[in-house]
Amino acid sequence: MSEKFKNTYRTASARRQKWDYRWDASYFVTICTKDRHHFFGEIIDGKMQLSHQGILANVFWHEIPHHAISVHLDEFVVMPNHIHGILVLQNGFPPPVYFEVFDFNSLWNDGADNGRTGYGRDNACIVSTPTEMNNPEILTGKTRFQNPGKNSISSIIGSYKSAVTKHANRLNLENGWQTRFHDHIIRTKEEYYRIKKYIRNNTKNWEEDRFFEN
C-alpha cells in the first residue's frame, strides 16, 4: 500500500510498527537481487550451481556472526535471484510479554534436529525474563524501530549486502541488490519448522517459487 509524503507517493514500510528489531527472536529474511537478475547462479537438476557472485553471497552470510554480537545462523540458501535465511538474535533484549514469541529453547529440549552440522543448543533463541526496557510506554503512538543501531536486523543485513557488493565490485563482477528486504518474525514452533522446511527444499521446488524466472 502507498501513502503520500510531501505530496508524493511512497511505499509504506514493511517493518512491524511496534517491534524493536534488536529484540531476541528468530527472523526469516529474504533479500532479492536488483530486478531479480540471476546474479547468483542457476539451478540444474534441482541443485544450485553458484556463480562467483553466489559464492560471495554464501561466504559473507556465514561471516555474519564474526561481525555482529550474539547473532546465530540457522537455515540458509542462495537461490539464483535471492537468498533466504533465518537469523537468531540473542542480544539480551527479550520482547515484552504481550508480544508472544515462542521459547526456542524448547526445540532442543525436545531433541529436535536443527539440520545444521556444528550447530546446537546455542542457536536456540532463548527468551529471557522481561526487563525494565520492556515498558509498554516505549511502544505508544507511532513509535517504530527501523534501524535503531548496531545489532538490529536492518544494520546486520545492510552490512551483509555492502560486503557482498564491495567484493563483487572489486572483482569486476556484475551485481546489485533490491533496495529493501523482507523479514518475518517467527512466532511459533510450527511456523519455525514450516519456514525451515521451505528454505531447505527451495532449490528442489524452484519452478514453483514466487521468485522463479527463467
C-alpha positions, 0 to 999 in steps of 0.5 A: 500500500502507498501513502503520500509524503510531501505530496508524493507517493511512497511505499509504506514500510514493511517493518512491524510498527511496534517491534524493536528489531534488536529484540531476541527472536528468530527472523526469516529474511529474504533479500532479492537481487536488483530486478531479480537478475540471476546474479547468483547462479542457476539451478540444474537438476534441482541443485544450485550451481553458484556463480562467483557472485553466489559464492560471495553471497554464501561466504559473507552470510556465514561471516555474519556472526564474526561481525555482529554480537550474539547473532546465530545462523540457522537455515540458509540458501542462495537461490539464483535471484535471492537468498533466504535465511533465518537469523537468531538474535540473542542480544539480551533484549527479550520482547515484552510479554504481550508480544508472544514469541515462542521459547526456542529453547524448547526445540532442543529440549525436545531433541529436535534436529536443527539440520545444521552440522556444528550447530546446537543448543546455542542457536536456540533463541532463548527468551529471557525474563522481561526487563525494565526496557520492556515498558509498554510506554516505549511502544505508544503512538507511532513509535517504530524501530527501523534501524535503531543501531548496531545489532538490529536486523536492518544494520546486520543485513545492510552490512551483509549486502555492502560486503557482498557488493564491495567484493563483487565490485572489486572483482569486476563482477556484475551485481546489485541488490533490491533496495529493501528486504523482507523479514518475518518474525517467527512466532511459533514452533510450527511456523519455525519448522514450516519456514525451515522446511521451505528454505531447505527444499527451495532449490528442489521446488524452484519452478514453483517459487514466487521468485522463479524466472527463467 
